Amino acid sequence: MTRLSCKRVPRRTLKGLANLRVGMRLQAQTGQGARAVTVTRIAGDMVTLDGNHPLAGKSLHFQVEVAAVRAASDAELSHGHVHGPGGHHQ
């Protein structure tokens, strides 16, 4: 996934958003389709939009439990990756 940088846009391009404020999440139409963006700064007539995921740049910690371990099937070994229950890529 491509990491978007922050982009400054004129406030007038955000039509219909009279109560624009920092922290608002908006949908932006891009060449790759709709993307969620966050308003990170409003300075005069310019608005800074951040297209990165809200957790980008943060340390994430996960706690997991391994429920089962099994040997790889011949098909998985030949393809080089695991197959889900019921067969190939499920």
DSSP file (Angstrom, degrees, kcal/mol; ACC not computed):
  #  RESIDUE AA STRUCTURE BP1 BP2  ACC     N-H-->O    O-->H-N    N-H-->O    O-->H-N    TCO  KAPPA ALPHA  PHI   PSI    X-CA   Y-CA   Z-CA
    1    1 A M              0   0    0      0, 0.0     2,-0.3     0, 0.0     0, 0.0   0.000 360.0 360.0 360.0 135.7    0.0    0.0    0.0
    2    2 A T        -     0   0    0      1,-0.1     2,-0.6     0, 0.0     0, 0.0  -0.581 360.0-129.5 -78.2 133.8    1.3    3.4   -0.9
    3    3 A R        -     0   0    0     -2,-0.3     2,-0.3    49,-0.1    49,-0.1  -0.740  22.5-143.0 -84.8 122.7    1.8    5.8    2.0
    4    4 A L        -     0   0    0     -2,-0.6     2,-0.2    47,-0.2    48,-0.1  -0.600   8.6-140.2 -83.5 144.9    0.2    9.1    1.2
    5    5 A S        -     0   0    0     -2,-0.3    46,-0.5     1,-0.1     2,-0.1  -0.516  35.8 -82.5 -92.2 171.0    1.8   12.3    2.4
    6    6 A C  E     -A   50   0A   0     -2,-0.2     2,-0.4    44,-0.2    44,-0.2  -0.450  46.2-156.9 -70.2 146.9   -0.1   15.3    3.8
    7    7 A K  E     -A   49   0A   0     42,-2.7    42,-3.0    -2,-0.1     2,-0.5  -0.994   8.6-143.2-131.9 133.7   -1.6   17.5    1.2
    8    8 A R  E     +A   48   0A   0     -2,-0.4    40,-0.2    40,-0.2    38,-0.0  -0.820  26.2 175.3 -94.6 131.2   -2.6   21.2    1.6
    9    9 A V  E     -A   47   0A   0     38,-2.8    38,-3.1    -2,-0.5     2,-0.1  -0.957  37.5 -97.7-132.5 151.2   -5.8   22.2   -0.3
   10   10 A P  E >   -A   46   0A   0      0, 0.0     3,-2.0     0, 0.0     4,-0.3  -0.457  33.2-124.6 -65.3 140.5   -7.8   25.5   -0.4
   11   11 A R  G >  S+     0   0    0     34,-3.5     3,-2.0     1,-0.3     6,-0.2   0.823 107.5  68.2 -55.8 -33.2  -10.7   25.4    2.0
   12   12 A R  G 3  S+     0   0    0     33,-0.3    -1,-0.3     1,-0.3     3,-0.2   0.721  87.6  66.7 -63.5 -20.0  -13.1   26.2   -0.9
   13   13 A T  G <  S+     0   0    0     -3,-2.0     2,-1.0     1,-0.2    -1,-0.3   0.663  87.4  71.2 -74.4 -13.7  -12.4   22.7   -2.4
   14   14 A L  S X  S-     0   0    0     -3,-2.0     3,-1.2    -4,-0.3    -1,-0.2  -0.552  82.0-168.0 -99.6  67.0  -14.1   21.1    0.6
   15   15 A K  T 3   +     0   0    0     -2,-1.0    -2,-0.1     1,-0.2    -3,-0.1  -0.218  63.0  18.2 -60.4 140.1  -17.6   22.2   -0.4
   16   16 A G  T 3  S+     0   0    0      1,-0.1     2,-0.6    -4,-0.1    -1,-0.2   0.582  89.4 113.7  79.9  10.8  -20.5   21.9    2.1
   17   17 A L    X   +     0   0    0     -3,-1.2     3,-0.9    -6,-0.2    -1,-0.1  -0.655  26.0 156.2-115.1  74.7  -18.2   21.6    5.2
   18   18 A A  T 3  S+     0   0    0     -2,-0.6    -1,-0.2     1,-0.3     2,-0.1   0.832  73.1  50.4 -68.7 -33.0  -19.0   24.8    7.1
   19   19 A N  T 3  S+     0   0    0     -3,-0.2    -1,-0.3     2,-0.0     2,-0.1  -0.216  77.4 164.0-101.7  42.5  -18.0   23.4   10.5
   20   20 A L    <   +     0   0    0     -3,-0.9     2,-0.3    -2,-0.1    22,-0.0  -0.370   9.7 169.0 -62.3 133.5  -14.6   22.1    9.4
   21   21 A R    >   -     0   0    0     -2,-0.1     3,-1.8    20,-0.0    18,-0.2  -0.988  41.2 -86.8-147.2 155.5  -12.3   21.3   12.3
   22   22 A V  T 3  S+     0   0    0     -2,-0.3    18,-0.2     1,-0.2     3,-0.1  -0.360 112.3  33.1 -60.2 136.1   -9.0   19.6   13.1
   23   23 A G  T 3  S+     0   0    0     16,-3.3    -1,-0.2     1,-0.4    17,-0.1   0.197  82.5 137.2 100.2 -14.4   -9.5   15.9   13.7
   24   24 A M    <   -     0   0    0     -3,-1.8    15,-2.6    15,-0.1     2,-0.5  -0.389  48.0-139.1 -65.2 141.1  -12.4   15.4   11.3
   25   25 A R  E     +B   38   0A   0     13,-0.2     2,-0.3    -3,-0.1    13,-0.2  -0.904  28.7 176.0-101.6 129.7  -12.3   12.3    9.1
   26   26 A L  E     -B   37   0A   0     11,-3.0    11,-2.8    -2,-0.5     2,-0.5  -0.823  30.8-117.9-127.6 165.1  -13.4   12.9    5.5
   27   27 A Q  E     -B   36   0A   0     -2,-0.3     2,-0.4     9,-0.2     9,-0.2  -0.930  29.3-167.6-104.5 128.6  -13.6   10.9    2.2
   28   28 A A  E     -B   35   0A   0      7,-3.3     7,-2.7    -2,-0.5     2,-0.6  -0.934  18.7-131.6-115.5 139.4  -11.4   12.1   -0.6
   29   29 A Q  E     +B   34   0A   0     -2,-0.4     2,-0.2     5,-0.2     5,-0.2  -0.806  36.9 170.4 -89.2 123.1  -11.7   10.9   -4.2
   30   30 A T  E >   -B   33   0A   0      3,-1.8     3,-1.9    -2,-0.6     0, 0.0  -0.695  52.7 -93.5-123.0 175.8   -8.3   10.0   -5.6
   31   31 A G  T 3  S+     0   0    0      1,-0.3     3,-0.1    -2,-0.2    -2,-0.0   0.709 128.8  50.5 -62.0 -20.2   -7.0    8.3   -8.8
   32   32 A Q  T 3  S-     0   0    0      1,-0.4    -1,-0.3     0, 0.0     2,-0.2   0.211 123.4 -99.7-101.3  13.0   -7.1    5.1   -6.7
   33   33 A G  E <  S-B   30   0A   0     -3,-1.9    -3,-1.8     2,-0.1    -1,-0.4  -0.561  72.3  -9.9 102.2-168.3  -10.7    5.6   -5.5
   34   34 A A  E     -B   29   0A   0     -5,-0.2     2,-0.4    -2,-0.2    -5,-0.2  -0.432  63.3-175.3 -69.8 137.2  -12.1    6.9   -2.3
   35   35 A R  E     -B   28   0A   0     -7,-2.7    -7,-3.3    -2,-0.1     2,-0.4  -0.992  25.4-122.5-133.4 141.2   -9.6    7.4    0.6
   36   36 A A  E     -B   27   0A   0     -2,-0.4     2,-0.3    -9,-0.2    -9,-0.2  -0.674  35.2-178.2 -79.7 135.4  -10.2    8.4    4.2
   37   37 A V  E     -B   26   0A   0    -11,-2.8   -11,-3.0    -2,-0.4     2,-0.4  -0.935  18.2-139.6-132.3 156.9   -8.3   11.5    5.2
   38   38 A T  E     -BC  25  50A   0     12,-2.2    12,-2.7    -2,-0.3     2,-0.6  -0.959  19.3-124.6-118.7 134.7   -8.0   13.4    8.4
   39   39 A V  E     + C   0  49A   0    -15,-2.6   -16,-3.3    -2,-0.4    10,-0.2  -0.685  36.0 169.0 -75.0 117.6   -7.9   17.2    8.8
   40   40 A T  E     +     0   0A   0      8,-2.5     2,-0.3    -2,-0.6    -1,-0.2   0.618  59.6  12.6-107.6 -17.3   -4.7   17.9   10.6
   41   41 A R  E     - C   0  48A   0      7,-1.1     7,-2.9   -20,-0.1     2,-0.4  -0.966  49.1-164.4-160.7 141.8   -4.4   21.7   10.3
   42   42 A I  E     + C   0  47A   0     -2,-0.3     2,-0.5     5,-0.2     5,-0.2  -0.977  17.2 170.4-127.9 117.2   -6.4   24.7    9.2
   43   43 A A  E >   - C   0  46A   0      3,-2.8     3,-2.1    -2,-0.4     2,-0.3  -0.904  62.0 -59.0-131.7 102.4   -4.4   27.8    8.5
   44   44 A G  T 3  S-     0   0    0     -2,-0.5     0, 0.0     1,-0.3     0, 0.0  -0.471 120.8 -14.2  63.9-123.0   -6.4   30.7    7.0
   45   45 A D  T 3  S+     0   0    0     -2,-0.3   -34,-3.5    -3,-0.1     2,-0.4   0.366 120.7  90.8 -93.0   3.9   -7.8   29.4    3.7
   46   46 A M  E <   -AC  10  43A   0     -3,-2.1    -3,-2.8   -36,-0.2     2,-0.4  -0.852  54.7-166.2-108.5 138.1   -5.6   26.3    3.6
   47   47 A V  E     -AC   9  42A   0    -38,-3.1   -38,-2.8    -2,-0.4     2,-0.5  -0.971  12.3-143.8-120.8 132.2   -6.5   22.9    5.0
   48   48 A T  E     -AC   8  41A   0     -7,-2.9    -8,-2.5    -2,-0.4    -7,-1.1  -0.862  16.2-166.0 -98.6 126.1   -4.0   20.1    5.5
   49   49 A L  E     -AC   7  39A   0    -42,-3.0   -42,-2.7    -2,-0.5     2,-0.6  -0.931   6.6-155.4-113.3 133.6   -5.3   16.6    4.9
   50   50 A D  E     -AC   6  38A   0    -12,-2.7   -12,-2.2    -2,-0.4   -44,-0.2  -0.943   8.1-173.2-111.8 118.4   -3.4   13.5    6.0
   51   51 A G        +     0   0    0     -2,-0.6   -47,-0.2   -46,-0.5   -15,-0.1   0.375  50.5 110.4 -92.1   3.4   -4.2   10.3    4.0
   52   52 A N  S    S-     0   0    0    -48,-0.1   -14,-0.1     1,-0.1    -2,-0.1  -0.432  82.6 -93.1 -75.4 154.3   -2.2    8.0    6.3
   53   53 A H    >   -     0   0    0      1,-0.1     3,-2.4    -2,-0.1    -1,-0.1  -0.373  37.5-114.7 -60.6 143.8   -4.0    5.4    8.5
   54   54 A P  T 3  S+     0   0    0      0, 0.0    -1,-0.1     0, 0.0    -2,-0.1   0.747 117.3  50.6 -56.4 -23.4   -4.6    6.9   12.0
   55   55 A L  T >  S+     0   0    0      2,-0.1     3,-2.0     3,-0.0    -2,-0.1   0.431  80.2 126.9 -94.3   1.1   -2.3    4.3   13.4
   56   56 A A  T <  S+     0   0    0     -3,-2.4     3,-0.1     1,-0.3    -4,-0.1  -0.356  78.1  14.4 -60.1 133.6    0.6    5.0   11.0
   57   57 A G  T 3  S+     0   0    0      1,-0.3     2,-0.3    -2,-0.0    -1,-0.3   0.401 102.0 115.9  83.8  -2.8    3.8    5.7   12.8
   58   58 A K  S <  S-     0   0    0     -3,-2.0     2,-0.4     1,-0.0    -1,-0.3  -0.724  71.2-112.8 -99.6 150.0    2.5    4.3   16.1
   59   59 A S        -     0   0    0     -2,-0.3     2,-0.4    -3,-0.1    -3,-0.0  -0.672  33.3-159.4 -78.5 130.0    3.9    1.3   17.9
   60   60 A L        -     0   0    0     -2,-0.4     2,-0.4     2,-0.0    -5,-0.0  -0.919   5.5-163.9-113.3 138.3    1.4   -1.5   17.9
   61   61 A H        -     0   0    0     -2,-0.4     2,-0.4     2,-0.0    -2,-0.0  -0.983   6.4-168.6-123.5 130.8    1.5   -4.4   20.4
   62   62 A F        -     0   0    0     -2,-0.4     2,-0.5     2,-0.0    -2,-0.0  -0.915  12.9-155.0-120.2 144.6   -0.4   -7.6   19.9
   63   63 A Q        +     0   0    0     -2,-0.4     2,-0.3     2,-0.0    -2,-0.0  -0.984  26.8 175.0-116.5 121.5   -1.1  -10.5   22.3
   64   64 A V        -     0   0    0     -2,-0.5     2,-0.4     2,-0.0    -2,-0.0  -0.841  24.3-149.1-127.1 160.9   -1.7  -13.7   20.5
   65   65 A E        -     0   0    0     -2,-0.3     2,-0.7     0, 0.0    -2,-0.0  -0.997  18.6-134.6-129.8 127.0   -2.3  -17.3   21.3
   66   66 A V        -     0   0    0     -2,-0.4     3,-0.1     1,-0.2    -2,-0.0  -0.732  22.3-175.5 -80.5 116.6   -1.3  -20.2   19.0
   67   67 A A        -     0   0    0     -2,-0.7     2,-0.3     1,-0.3    -1,-0.2   0.781  61.7  -2.0 -87.3 -29.0   -4.3  -22.5   18.9
   68   68 A A        -     0   0    0      2,-0.0     2,-0.4     0, 0.0    -1,-0.3  -0.990  53.1-154.5-160.0 154.4   -2.9  -25.3   16.8
   69   69 A V        +     0   0    0     -2,-0.3     2,-0.3    -3,-0.1    -3,-0.0  -0.999  21.2 169.4-132.8 135.6    0.2  -26.4   14.9
   70   70 A R        -     0   0    0     -2,-0.4     2,-0.2     3,-0.0     3,-0.1  -0.949  37.7 -95.9-141.4 162.5    0.2  -28.8   12.0
   71   71 A A        -     0   0    0     -2,-0.3     2,-0.1     1,-0.1    -2,-0.0  -0.494  48.2-102.6 -74.9 148.3    2.6  -30.0    9.3
   72   72 A A        -     0   0    0     -2,-0.2    -1,-0.1     1,-0.1     2,-0.1  -0.445  35.9-119.7 -69.9 144.7    2.4  -28.3    5.9
   73   73 A S     >  -     0   0    0     -2,-0.1     4,-2.3     1,-0.1     5,-0.2  -0.346  25.3-107.9 -77.0 165.7    0.6  -30.2    3.2
   74   74 A D  H  > S+     0   0    0      1,-0.2     4,-2.4     2,-0.2     5,-0.2   0.898 121.7  53.1 -60.6 -40.1    2.5  -31.2    0.0
   75   75 A A  H  > S+     0   0    0      2,-0.2     4,-2.0     1,-0.2    -1,-0.2   0.908 109.3  48.6 -62.8 -41.7    0.4  -28.6   -1.9
   76   76 A E  H  >>S+     0   0    0      1,-0.2     4,-2.0     2,-0.2     5,-1.0   0.906 111.1  50.3 -65.2 -41.2    1.5  -25.9    0.5
   77   77 A L  H  <5S+     0   0    0     -4,-2.3    -2,-0.2     1,-0.2    -1,-0.2   0.902 112.5  46.4 -63.3 -40.7    5.1  -26.9    0.3
   78   78 A S  H  <5S+     0   0    0     -4,-2.4    -1,-0.2     1,-0.2    -2,-0.2   0.829 117.3  43.3 -73.2 -30.7    5.0  -26.8   -3.5
   79   79 A H  H  <5S-     0   0    0     -4,-2.0    -2,-0.2     2,-0.2    -1,-0.2   0.707 104.8-129.0 -86.1 -21.0    3.3  -23.4   -3.6
   80   80 A G  T  <5S+     0   0    0     -4,-2.0     2,-0.3     1,-0.2    -3,-0.2   0.646  75.5  73.5  83.7  14.6    5.4  -21.9   -0.8
   81   81 A H  S   <S-     0   0    0     -5,-1.0    -2,-0.2    -6,-0.2    -1,-0.2  -0.987  83.5 -92.0-154.8 162.2    2.5  -20.7    1.3
   82   82 A V        -     0   0    0     -2,-0.3     2,-0.4    -3,-0.1     7,-0.2  -0.407  31.1-145.1 -75.5 149.5   -0.2  -21.9    3.6
   83   83 A H        -     0   0    0      5,-0.1     5,-0.2    -2,-0.1     3,-0.1  -0.907  20.0-119.8-111.9 144.2   -3.7  -22.8    2.4
   84   84 A G    >   -     0   0    0      3,-0.4     3,-1.9    -2,-0.4     6,-0.1  -0.145  49.4 -62.6 -74.9 174.7   -6.8  -22.1    4.5
   85   85 A P  T 3  S+     0   0    0      0, 0.0    -1,-0.2     0, 0.0     0, 0.0  -0.333 124.9  27.4 -56.6 135.5   -9.2  -24.7    5.7
   86   86 A G  T 3  S-     0   0    0     -3,-0.1     2,-0.3     3,-0.0    -2,-0.1   0.431 122.9 -71.0  90.8  -1.6  -10.9  -26.4    2.8
   87   87 A G  S X  S+     0   0    0     -3,-1.9     3,-1.1    -4,-0.0    -3,-0.4  -0.854  89.0  20.0 128.8-158.0   -8.1  -25.9    0.3
   88   88 A H  T 3  S-     0   0    0     -2,-0.3    -5,-0.1     1,-0.2    -6,-0.0  -0.364 118.9 -19.7 -66.6 122.2   -6.2  -23.5   -1.8
   89   89 A H  T 3         0   0    0     -2,-0.2    -1,-0.2    -7,-0.2    -6,-0.1   0.805 360.0 360.0  56.1  39.2   -6.5  -19.7   -0.8
   90   90 A Q    <         0   0    0     -3,-1.1    -1,-0.1    -6,-0.1    -2,-0.1   0.429 360.0 360.0-106.1 360.0   -9.6  -20.0    1.2
